[in-house]
Amino acid sequence: MTASLRVSEEAPTQLRRVRAGVGHIAEIDGLRAIALTLVVVYHLFGHGRVSGGVDVFLFVSGVVIALSLARGFALGRPVGVLSRWARTFARLAPPAAIVLLFVIVLSLIVLPPWTREQNLIEVASAALYVENWQLIASQLAYGAPGPLTSPVQHFWSLSIQGQLFLLVPLVAAAVFWLRRARRRPAAMLWWVVGAATTASFVYATWLQARDPQVAYFDTVARFWEFGGGMLVGAALTRAAVIPARLGAVLGWIGLAAVLLSGVLVDGAGAYPGPAALLPVVGAAFVVVSTQCAAAAGPGVLLRSRPLRELSRISYSLYLWHWPVLIAFLASAGAADGVLDLAGAVVVLGVSIALAFGTWWAVERPIAKIARADGRSGARTAASVGPIAVVVAAALGASLTIPPAAQAAPEVAVPDASLSVGQIVVDDCFGAASVDPDRPECADALDPDAPLVPDYAALTSDDANRDACWASQKGEVFEVCALGPDEGYTRHLLAVGDSHNNVWIEVYEEIAEARGWRIDVAGRPRCHWTAANRAHPDLDTAVGCRTWNDHVDAYVASTSLDGIIVVNSSRAGYLPDDGPLYDPDAVLQPGPELDRVRAEGYADAWALRGDPSIPIIAIRDNPIFALGALGCVADSERVRAGSCAAPRGEVLLEDGLADAVRLDPAAHLVDFTDFMCDDVECDLVVGGVIVMRDHLHLTATFARTLAPYLDRELAAAVG
C-alpha cells in the first residue's frame, strides 16, 4: 500500500507525504500530552466537571495502533501478537506498578481503614487492566474526589486502553492469517473496525441514555472512540486531497474543540454518548492537520519543546495526580472533598515532581533495557510489575483483616411475667446514654473505653440481608419475613430504601420479643411513593416504578396491622407532569418540592387495602459530609465531643412529616434527639459510632434504639 496524501494544485504549501509505512508523528505525542493534562487540570481545578481528555486519549491510542498495524501489513509481516504485547506493556506496566504499590502503602497508612479491602481489590483490578469493570460492579460514581473515593479510580481509562491493546492485535492477527482468502488483509481489518466502531457508537448512545454511570466505564461503549482513531490512522495511509490552508484551519478548530470540550459539555453525564463527538472529532481534525507542513497549523505548537517535555511525563502525571489528590484530601481532613486553589497547586506540584522522577528513574531506563535486550527484556518489564502489584495487594489484604468488632452489650428480654414483649437495655450504652428518662446514664460510661463497632470494621456493621433486598441488578421485588412463621399476633411490613434495611436486626428483635411477624421489602434508591423520584439513569427509574407497583399490590392484597416507612432524605424529585427520567428537571428545595414529596407519599399510602392501617414513618438519620468519620479515629476529638456537625447542615428534610399530616392514620417516629442536640449532631453517642458511612446508621447504634422503636410500634398498632 503506497498511496499518499496529496495537495490540491491551488494549495500554496506542501503537505507531508504519508505512506503506509508512516513513521512516528511527533504532533500526536503533543496531542496525547494535552489530553492527559486536561484530565489532571479538571480533576484539580474543575470543581467536579469532566473534560474530554480521556476521549481524546482513547482516540489517539487508536491512531497509534492503526499506524503500527498498517506498517506491518505494508511489509507483509505477521502481526506478532506476543512481541507487540510485550513492547506495549513494557512501556505502560512498570510506572503503573510503582503508583499502585504507592497506593497500597497509602491505603495501609493514610486512608480510612474501612476502605482498605475495597482499595486493595481495586489495586489488583487496575494491575490486571479490569478496573473499569470493577467500578461498574461496585457501582462507584466518577465525580468529584473525596477521602473515600478510590485512589485508583482513574485507572479505568488505562484498563480500557489495555484491554483494547490486547484485543486489537489478536483481531489483526486473525485477519492477517486469512490473507490467503483475501488479498487485501488491511482493507478487511479496516472494514471490521468500521463495523465495530459503528456498533459501539449505537450501543454507547443507547446505554448513555439509560445508564450513564455504567456507560462511562463500559469498554464496548468506549470502543467507538478508539475505533474512530484507528480509522483516522488508516486514512492517513490512504490517498486524499486536502488543501494545506484547510488543513491548518481544521487543525486549529479541532484543537479548540479539544480544549473547550470540558467547558461546553460536562462529560460526566454525557460521555461516551453523541456529545463525545465534540472532543473526538476535534482530535480527528488535529491529527489530519498534522500532515500539513504549513507554519500556520497547530503542528508548530504540538511539536514545540514545552509540549515535547510535557509528553515525556504526561503518562506518569496522569498516574500520580489522583492518588496524590486523595492522599492530600485525607491528610488535610477535607471531609467534603473540596480542594481550594492553594491545595490544587500543591497537589499539581507534587504530582509533577513524582511524574518527572518516575520518567527519569523508571520509564527511561526500562525503555533502554527493552531496546537493548529486545523481546525478552520487554516481556520481563511487562510482566514483573503487575505480578508484584497483585502479590503486594494480596499481602496487604491479609494484613488488614480487621479484628473482630467488639460486641455490643446484650439486649435482654425480661421474663414474660414482668413485661410481655417489651425490650429494655440494662446499661447506659448508645441511645440509652442520652435518654432523659435515665439520668443515671449521663456520666456512666468510661470515656477511655474503646468505641464500638471497631473503627476498622465500620462498613461491615450492616444489618442488611440479601433475602430482604431487591438489588438493582437482580429481582425487582423481594420480601423477607422476620419473627415466627405462624401464630403471630401482628403482621407488619417495613418498606423503603437502604435506610430502611438498616433496621432489619431491630425489626427481627421486636418481632421475636412480641410474637409479631415483620416483613421487609427494600430496594436501592426506591421509595414507596406515587411521585416521580429523580434517578441517576432510566433503568433505575423504571426499576423503582416497577418496584412501587409491587409494593402497591402487596399492601392492597395483604392483611396488615401496620406499615413502617423509612427513606433517605437525600432523594430528589421531579415535577408532577414530568417524565419518568429527566436529570435536568429535578426540583430545588422549596414549597413545590415539599408539596410533590408529601403528596407522593400520601397518595401511595392511600392504596393500602384498609385506610385505618397505621403508617409508621421513621424520620431519616442525619447525613454527614463525605469523610466525616475520619474524626472518629482521633480519640482526643472523640473525648472532647468534637466529632459533630451543625444540626442544620446534616439533618435534611425527608418529607415524611408533611405526608403524615395528610394521612389520619399515619404516625411520625423521630429519633433525632438521640443523635442531636439543639445545635449539633454527633458521630459518637454513648460509646457507639453512630454512622457506618456518611449516610447510614451502624447496625450497633440502631440496636440501641430497639426499645424506643418497640415502644413506638406498640403504641401505633395497639
C-alpha positions in Angstrom: 0.0 0.0 0.0 1.9 3.1 -1.2 -0.9 5.7 -1.5 -0.1 9.2 -0.3 -1.8 12.3 1.0 -1.6 15.0 -1.8 -2.2 18.7 -2.0 -4.6 20.3 -4.4 -3.0 22.4 -7.1 -4.1 25.7 -5.6 -2.6 24.9 -2.2 0.5 27.3 -1.7 2.3 25.0 0.7 3.1 21.3 0.6 1.7 18.6 2.7 3.9 15.9 4.3 3.6 12.7 2.2 2.1 9.9 4.2 2.7 6.3 3.2 1.5 3.0 4.6 4.9 2.9 6.3 4.4 6.3 8.0 6.7 6.7 11.0 6.4 8.5 14.3 4.3 11.6 14.3 5.6 14.0 16.9 2.4 16.1 16.9 0.4 13.1 18.2 2.6 12.9 21.2 1.7 16.6 21.9 -2.0 15.9 21.4 -1.8 13.0 23.8 0.0 15.1 26.4 -2.7 17.8 26.1 -5.4 15.1 26.6 -3.9 13.6 29.7 -3.1 17.0 31.1 -6.7 18.2 30.6 -7.8 15.3 32.8 -5.4 16.3 35.5 -6.3 20.0 35.3 -10.0 19.3 35.5 -9.6 16.9 38.4 -7.7 19.6 40.4 -9.4 22.8 39.2 -12.6 21.8 37.5 -14.9 21.5 40.6 -16.2 18.1 39.5 -16.6 18.7 35.8 -15.1 16.2 33.4 -13.1 17.2 30.3 -12.9 15.4 27.0 -9.3 14.4 27.8 -10.0 10.7 28.2 -12.0 10.6 25.0 -9.1 12.2 23.1 -6.6 9.8 24.8 -8.5 6.7 23.6 -8.8 8.2 20.1 -5.1 8.9 19.9 -4.4 5.4 21.2 -6.4 4.1 18.3 -4.5 6.2 15.8 -1.1 5.0 17.1 -2.0 1.3 16.9 -3.5 1.7 13.5 -0.3 3.3 12.1 1.7 0.5 13.6 -0.5 -2.3 12.2 -0.5 -0.6 8.8 3.3 -0.7 8.7 3.2 -4.4 9.4 0.6 -5.1 6.7 2.5 -3.0 4.2 5.6 -5.0 4.7 3.7 -8.3 4.7 4.9 -9.2 8.2 2.8 -11.1 10.7 1.3 -9.0 13.5 3.5 -10.7 16.1 0.9 -10.6 18.9 3.2 -11.6 21.8 6.0 -9.3 20.8 3.6 -6.4 20.3 2.0 -7.0 23.7 5.5 -7.2 25.3 6.6 -3.9 23.7 3.3 -2.1 24.6 3.1 -3.2 28.2 6.8 -2.9 28.9 6.1 0.9 28.4 2.8 1.0 30.3 3.1 -1.5 33.2 6.2 -0.5 35.2 5.2 3.1 36.0 1.7 2.0 36.7 3.1 -0.7 39.1 5.1 1.9 41.0 2.0 4.0 41.5 -0.1 1.1 42.5 2.4 0.0 45.1 2.3 3.5 46.5 -1.5 3.2 46.7 -1.2 0.0 48.7 1.0 1.9 51.3 -1.4 4.8 51.2 -4.3 2.5 52.0 -2.5 1.0 54.9 -1.3 4.2 56.5 -3.3 7.2 55.4 -6.8 6.3 54.2 -9.6 5.2 56.5 -9.2 1.5 57.5 -12.7 0.5 56.4 -11.8 1.4 52.8 -8.7 -0.9 52.7 -10.4 -4.0 51.5 -12.1 -2.3 48.5 -9.0 -0.3 47.7 -6.8 -3.4 47.6 -9.3 -5.1 45.4 -9.2 -2.2 43.0 -5.4 -2.1 43.0 -5.3 -5.7 41.9 -8.0 -4.9 39.3 -6.0 -1.9 38.0 -2.9 -4.1 37.7 -4.8 -6.6 35.7 -6.4 -3.9 33.5 -10.0 -4.6 34.6 -10.6 -1.6 36.9 -13.4 -0.2 34.7 -15.4 -3.4 35.2 -14.6 -3.4 38.9 -16.0 0.1 39.2 -19.2 -1.0 37.4 -19.5 -4.0 39.7 -19.1 -1.9 42.8 -21.3 0.9 41.5 -18.8 3.7 42.1 -19.7 7.0 40.5 -17.0 9.0 38.8 -17.2 12.6 40.1 -15.6 15.0 42.5 -12.9 13.3 44.6 -13.1 12.8 48.4 -11.2 10.9 51.0 -13.4 7.8 50.5 -13.1 7.9 46.7 -11.0 5.1 45.3 -7.4 6.2 44.9 -7.0 4.1 41.7 -10.4 5.1 40.1 -8.6 6.9 37.3 -7.1 3.6 36.1 -10.5 2.8 34.4 -9.4 4.5 31.2 -6.0 2.8 31.3 -7.8 -0.5 31.8 -10.0 0.1 28.6 -6.8 1.0 26.7 -5.1 -2.1 27.9 -8.0 -4.3 27.0 -8.1 -2.9 23.5 -4.3 -3.2 23.2 -4.7 -6.9 24.0 -7.7 -7.5 21.7 -7.0 -5.5 18.6 -3.7 -7.3 17.7 -5.5 -10.6 18.1 -8.1 -9.5 15.6 -5.4 -8.1 13.3 -3.5 -11.4 13.5 -6.7 -13.3 12.6 -7.2 -11.1 9.6 -3.5 -11.5 8.5 -3.9 -15.3 8.9 -6.9 -15.1 6.5 -4.8 -13.1 3.9 -4.8 -16.2 1.6 -8.6 -15.9 1.3 -8.4 -12.1 1.0 -5.6 -10.5 -1.0 -6.0 -7.2 0.9 -6.0 -8.1 4.6 -5.5 -4.4 5.7 -8.8 -3.4 3.9 -10.5 -6.3 5.6 -9.3 -5.2 9.0 -10.5 -1.6 8.4 -13.9 -2.9 7.4 -14.1 -4.9 10.6 -13.0 -1.9 12.7 -15.5 0.3 10.9 -18.4 -2.0 11.6 -17.4 -2.4 15.3 -17.0 1.3 15.7 -20.5 2.0 14.3 -22.0 -0.7 16.5 -20.1 0.7 19.6 -21.4 4.2 18.9 -25.0 3.0 18.6 -24.6 1.0 21.8 -23.0 3.9 23.6 -25.8 6.2 22.6 -28.4 3.7 23.9 -26.6 2.9 27.2 -25.7 6.5 28.0 -29.4 7.4 27.8 -30.4 4.5 30.1 -27.4 4.2 32.5 -24.8 6.9 32.1 -22.7 5.7 35.1 -22.2 2.3 33.5 -21.8 3.7 30.0 -19.0 5.9 31.3 -16.8 2.9 32.2 -18.0 0.3 29.7 -15.3 -0.9 27.2 -17.8 -1.7 24.5 -19.4 1.8 24.8 -16.0 3.4 24.7 -14.6 1.4 21.7 -16.0 3.8 19.1 -13.6 6.5 20.3 -10.6 4.1 20.0 -12.0 2.6 16.7 -12.5 6.1 15.3 -8.8 6.7 16.0 -7.9 3.5 14.1 -10.0 4.6 11.1 -8.4 8.0 11.0 -4.9 6.4 11.4 -5.8 4.1 8.4 -6.9 7.1 6.4 -3.5 8.7 6.9 -2.1 5.8 4.8 -4.6 6.3 2.0 -4.7 8.8 -0.8 -6.6 12.1 -0.1 -6.6 15.6 -1.4 -6.7 18.3 1.4 -5.7 21.9 0.8 -3.0 22.9 3.2 -4.8 26.0 4.3 -7.9 24.0 5.0 -5.8 21.5 7.0 -4.4 24.3 9.1 -7.9 25.8 9.8 -9.3 22.3 10.7 -6.4 21.7 13.0 -7.0 24.9 15.0 -10.8 24.3 15.1 -10.1 20.7 16.3 -7.6 21.8 19.0 -10.1 24.4 20.2 -12.8 21.7 20.4 -10.5 19.5 22.4 -9.5 22.3 24.8 -13.1 23.6 25.2 -15.0 20.3 25.3 -15.0 20.2 29.1 -16.3 23.8 29.3 -19.0 23.3 26.8 -20.1 19.8 27.9 -19.8 18.2 31.3 -18.6 14.8 30.2 -19.6 13.0 33.5 -23.2 12.7 32.4 -22.8 13.0 28.6 -19.8 10.8 27.5 -19.4 8.5 25.7 -22.7 9.3 24.1 -23.0 11.5 21.0 -21.8 14.6 22.9 -18.3 13.0 22.9 -18.1 13.6 19.2 -17.0 17.1 20.1 -13.6 16.2 21.6 -13.2 13.1 19.3 -13.9 14.9 16.0 -11.8 17.7 17.3 -8.9 15.3 17.8 -9.5 13.9 14.3 -9.2 17.3 12.8 -5.9 17.8 14.7 -4.5 14.5 13.6 -5.3 15.1 9.9 -3.8 18.6 10.1 -0.5 17.2 11.4 0.2 16.1 7.9 0.3 19.8 6.8 3.7 21.4 6.8 2.2 24.9 6.8 3.5 27.0 9.6 0.0 28.3 10.3 -1.2 24.9 11.5 -1.3 23.7 15.2 1.6 21.3 14.4 4.0 24.0 15.3 2.5 24.1 18.8 2.2 20.4 19.2 5.9 19.9 18.2 7.1 22.6 20.4 9.7 22.0 23.1 7.3 22.6 26.1 4.9 20.0 24.8 7.7 17.6 24.0 8.8 17.8 27.6 5.2 17.5 28.8 4.6 14.5 26.6 7.5 12.7 28.4 5.9 12.9 31.8 2.2 13.1 30.8 1.5 9.4 31.3 3.2 9.4 34.8 1.5 12.7 35.7 -1.9 11.1 34.9 -0.9 8.1 37.0 0.2 10.1 40.0 -2.2 13.0 40.3 -5.3 11.1 41.5 -3.7 9.2 44.4 -1.8 12.3 45.4 -5.1 14.2 45.4 -6.8 11.6 47.5 -3.9 11.4 49.9 -3.9 15.2 50.3 -7.6 15.4 51.0 -7.4 12.6 53.5 -4.4 14.1 55.3 -5.9 17.6 55.3 -9.2 16.3 56.7 -11.1 17.7 53.7 -14.2 15.7 54.5 -16.3 17.2 51.8 -13.7 16.5 49.1 -13.4 20.2 48.2 -10.0 21.3 47.1 -9.1 25.0 47.3 -6.8 26.7 44.9 -3.7 26.5 47.1 -4.3 22.8 47.7 -4.7 22.2 44.0 -1.4 23.9 43.3 0.3 21.8 45.9 -1.1 18.6 44.5 -0.2 19.6 41.0 3.4 20.4 42.1 3.9 17.1 43.9 2.4 15.2 41.1 4.7 16.8 38.5 7.7 16.1 40.7 6.7 12.4 41.1 5.9 12.2 37.4 9.4 13.5 36.4 11.0 11.2 38.9 9.1 8.2 37.5 10.1 9.1 34.0 13.7 9.5 34.8 14.1 6.5 37.2 11.6 4.1 35.7 10.3 4.8 32.2 13.6 5.9 30.6 15.8 3.1 31.8 13.2 0.4 31.1 12.8 1.7 27.6 16.6 1.4 27.1 16.5 -2.2 28.5 13.7 -3.2 26.3 15.5 -1.8 23.2 18.8 -3.3 24.1 17.5 -6.7 25.2 14.8 -7.0 22.6 11.8 -9.1 23.1 12.8 -10.8 26.4 13.5 -7.5 28.1 10.2 -6.2 27.1 8.3 -9.2 28.3 10.1 -9.1 31.6 9.3 -5.4 32.1 5.6 -6.0 31.1 5.0 -8.9 33.4 7.0 -8.2 36.6 5.1 -5.0 37.5 1.6 -6.4 37.5 2.6 -9.6 39.3 4.4 -7.6 42.0 1.3 -5.4 42.5 -1.1 -8.3 42.7 1.1 -10.1 45.2 1.5 -6.9 47.3 -2.2 -6.3 47.3 -2.9 -9.8 48.4 -0.3 -9.4 51.2 -1.8 -6.1 52.2 -5.3 -7.7 52.3 -4.0 -10.4 54.6 -2.5 -7.8 57.0 -5.6 -5.7 57.1 -8.3 -8.2 58.0 -10.0 -6.2 60.8 -10.0 -7.6 64.3 -13.4 -8.9 65.4 -15.6 -6.0 66.2 -16.4 -5.5 69.9 -19.9 -6.9 70.6 -22.5 -4.5 71.8 -23.9 -5.2 75.2 -26.6 -7.8 75.2 -30.1 -6.6 74.8 -32.1 -8.5 77.4 -35.7 -9.5 77.1 -37.2 -9.7 80.6 -39.3 -12.6 81.8 -42.7 -12.6 80.3 -44.4 -12.2 83.7 -42.5 -8.9 84.2 -43.1 -7.2 80.9 -44.5 -9.1 78.0 -42.6 -8.4 74.8 -41.0 -5.1 76.0 -37.4 -4.7 75.1 -35.1 -2.9 77.6 -31.3 -2.3 77.9 -29.7 -2.9 81.2 -26.8 -0.5 80.9 -26.1 3.0 79.6 -25.0 2.2 76.1 -25.6 4.1 72.9 -29.0 5.8 72.8 -29.7 4.9 76.4 -26.9 7.3 77.4 -28.9 10.3 76.3 -32.3 9.1 77.3 -33.8 11.8 79.5 -35.7 9.2 81.5 -32.4 7.6 82.5 -30.4 10.5 84.1 -28.1 7.9 85.8 -26.6 7.3 82.3 -25.3 10.8 81.8 -21.8 10.1 83.1 -21.9 6.3 83.4 -19.6 5.4 80.5 -15.8 5.3 80.7 -14.6 8.0 78.2 -11.4 5.9 77.5 -13.2 2.7 76.6 -12.9 1.6 73.0 -15.7 2.6 70.7 -18.0 0.1 69.1 -18.2 -1.1 66.4 -14.5 -1.4 65.8 -13.3 1.5 63.6 -11.7 -0.8 61.1 -14.9 -2.8 60.6 -17.4 0.1 60.2 -18.6 -0.8 56.7 -19.3 -4.4 57.8 -21.6 -3.2 60.6 -24.6 -3.5 58.4 -27.9 -5.3 59.2 -28.9 -5.8 55.6 -29.7 -9.3 54.2 -29.9 -10.5 50.6 -33.3 -12.0 51.2 -34.7 -8.6 52.3 -33.2 -6.7 49.4 -34.0 -6.4 45.7 -30.8 -5.3 44.1 -30.8 -3.1 41.0 -29.2 -6.0 39.0 -31.4 -8.7 40.4 -35.1 -9.3 41.1 -37.3 -6.3 41.1 -39.1 -7.1 44.3 -38.0 -9.2 47.3 -39.7 -9.7 50.7 -38.3 -11.4 53.8 -40.2 -12.4 56.9 -38.9 -11.8 60.4 -40.3 -13.4 63.5 -42.4 -16.5 64.0 -43.6 -18.3 60.9 -47.1 -18.9 62.4 -49.1 -17.9 65.4 -48.0 -14.3 65.3 -50.3 -11.7 66.8 -49.4 -8.8 64.5 -48.3 -8.6 60.8 -46.3 -5.5 59.7 -44.5 -4.5 56.6 -41.3 -2.4 56.6 -40.6 -0.8 53.2 -38.1 1.6 51.8 -34.5 2.0 50.6 -31.2 1.1 52.3 -32.1 3.4 55.2 -35.0 1.1 56.0 -32.8 -2.1 55.8 -30.5 -0.6 58.4 -33.2 -1.6 60.9 -33.5 -5.3 60.0 -31.9 -6.7 63.1 -34.1 -4.3 65.2 -37.2 -5.4 63.4 -36.3 -9.1 64.0 -35.6 -8.4 67.7 -39.0 -6.7 68.1 -40.8 -9.4 66.1 -39.4 -12.2 68.2 -39.9 -10.5 71.5 -43.6 -9.6 70.8 -44.6 -12.6 68.7 -45.1 -10.5 65.6 -44.2 -11.0 62.0 -42.5 -8.1 60.3 -41.9 -8.4 56.5 -39.1 -6.3 55.0 -39.0 -5.1 51.3 -36.2 -2.9 50.3 -34.6 -1.7 47.0 -31.7 0.8 46.4 -32.9 4.3 45.7 -36.5 3.3 45.8 -39.2 5.0 47.9 -42.8 3.9 48.2 -44.3 7.0 46.6 -46.6 7.9 43.8 -44.3 10.9 42.9 -41.5 10.8 40.4 -38.2 10.3 42.1 -35.1 11.7 40.4 -32.7 8.8 39.5 -29.2 8.6 38.0 -30.4 6.7 34.9 -33.5 5.5 33.2 -33.1 1.8 34.2 -33.1 2.8 37.9 -36.2 5.0 37.3 -38.1 2.2 35.6 -37.0 -0.4 38.2 -38.2 1.7 41.0 -41.5 2.4 39.3 -42.0 -1.3 38.9 -41.0 -1.9 42.5 -43.6 0.6 43.6 -46.2 -1.3 41.6 -45.3 -4.4 43.5 -45.5 -2.7 46.9 -48.9 -1.2 45.9 -50.1 -4.7 45.0 -48.7 -6.2 48.2 -50.3 -3.8 50.6 -53.6 -3.9 48.8 -53.8 -7.7 49.0 -52.2 -8.5 52.3 -53.9 -8.3 55.7 -51.5 -6.0 57.6 -51.6 -4.4 61.1 -49.1 -1.7 60.3 -46.7 -0.4 57.6 -43.3 1.0 58.5 -41.7 3.5 56.1 -38.1 4.7 56.1 -36.4 6.6 53.3 -33.2 8.5 52.6 -33.6 12.3 52.9 -31.1 12.8 50.0 -33.7 11.9 47.4 -34.5 14.3 44.5 -37.9 14.6 42.9 -39.3 15.6 39.5 -42.4 17.7 38.8 -45.9 16.1 38.8 -46.2 16.3 35.0 -42.6 15.5 34.2 -41.2 12.4 32.5 -40.1 9.3 34.5 -36.4 10.3 33.9 -35.2 13.8 33.4 -31.9 14.8 35.2 -32.4 18.4 34.2 -35.8 18.9 35.9 -35.0 18.0 39.5 -37.0 20.2 41.9 -35.0 22.5 44.0 -35.7 23.0 47.8 -38.9 25.0 48.2 -42.7 24.8 48.5 -43.1 22.9 45.2 -40.7 20.1 46.3 -42.4 19.9 49.7 -45.8 19.5 48.1 -44.7 16.9 45.5 -42.8 14.8 48.0 -45.6 14.8 50.7 -48.4 14.2 48.3 -46.4 11.4 46.6 -46.1 9.6 49.9 -49.7 10.2 50.9 -51.1 9.0 47.6 -49.1 5.8 47.7 -50.2 5.1 51.3 -53.8 5.6 50.3 -53.6 2.5 48.1 -53.4 0.2 51.2 -56.4 -2.1 51.4 -57.7 -0.6 54.7 -57.1 3.2 55.3 -57.2 2.6 59.0 -54.0 0.5 58.9 -51.4 2.7 60.7 -48.4 4.1 58.8 -45.3 4.4 61.0 -43.0 6.8 59.2 -39.4 6.9 60.7 -37.6 10.2 60.1 -34.3 9.7 58.4 -31.0 9.9 60.2 -28.6 12.8 59.8 -26.5 12.8 56.6 -22.9 13.8 57.3 -20.2 15.1 54.9 -18.2 12.6 52.9 -15.2 11.5 55.0 -16.6 13.0 58.3 -16.0 9.6 60.0 -12.2 10.3 59.9 -12.8 12.2 63.1 -13.8 9.1 65.0 -10.2 7.7 64.6 -9.0 10.6 66.7 -9.6 9.6 70.4 -8.8 13.2 71.6 -11.5 14.7 69.4 -13.9 12.0 70.5 -13.3 12.6 74.2 -13.6 16.3 73.6 -17.0 15.7 71.9 -15.9 17.5 68.8 -16.9 14.8 66.3 -20.2 16.5 65.4 -21.7 18.7 62.7 -24.2 21.5 62.7 -27.7 20.2 63.0 -29.0 22.5 60.3 -26.4 21.1 57.8 -26.8 17.4 58.4 -30.5 17.0 59.3 -32.3 17.1 56.0 -36.0 17.2 55.3 -37.3 13.9 54.0 -41.0 14.9 53.5 -42.4 12.3 55.9 -43.6 14.8 58.5 -45.6 16.6 55.8 -47.0 13.4 54.5 -48.0 12.2 58.0 -50.2 15.3 58.3 -52.1 14.3 55.2 -53.0 10.8 56.4 -55.2 10.5 59.6 -53.8 7.0 60.4 -50.1 8.0 60.0 -47.6 8.4 62.8 -44.2 10.1 62.8 -41.3 8.5 64.7 -38.4 10.8 65.2 -35.2 9.6 66.9 -33.2 12.8 66.1 -32.9 13.7 69.8 -30.9 10.5 70.4 -28.2 11.8 67.9 -28.5 15.5 68.0 -29.0 18.4 70.5 -30.4 21.7 69.5 -27.1 22.7 67.8 -25.2 19.7 66.6 -25.5 16.0 65.6 -22.9 13.6 67.0 -21.0 10.8 65.3 -20.4 9.1 68.7 -23.2 8.6 71.2 -22.8 6.6 74.4 -19.6 4.8 73.3 -21.1 3.8 69.9 -20.2 5.1 66.5 -23.5 6.3 65.0 -22.7 6.0 61.3 -21.1 3.2 59.3 -20.6 5.7 56.4 -21.7 9.3 55.9 -25.3 8.1 55.0 -26.2 5.1 57.1 -26.5 4.2 60.8 -24.4 1.4 62.2 -26.3 -1.7 63.0 -24.9 -1.4 66.5 -26.4 2.0 67.1 -29.7 1.0 65.6 -29.9 -1.9 68.0 -29.6 0.6 70.9 -32.7 2.3 69.6 -34.6 -1.0 69.6 -36.5 -0.4 72.9 -37.6 3.0 71.7 -38.8 1.8 68.3 -40.5 -1.1 70.1 -42.4 1.4 72.2 -43.5 3.5 69.2 -44.6 0.5 67.2 -46.7 -0.9 70.1 -48.4 2.5 70.5 -49.2 2.7 66.8 -50.5 -0.8 66.2 -52.1 -1.3 69.6 
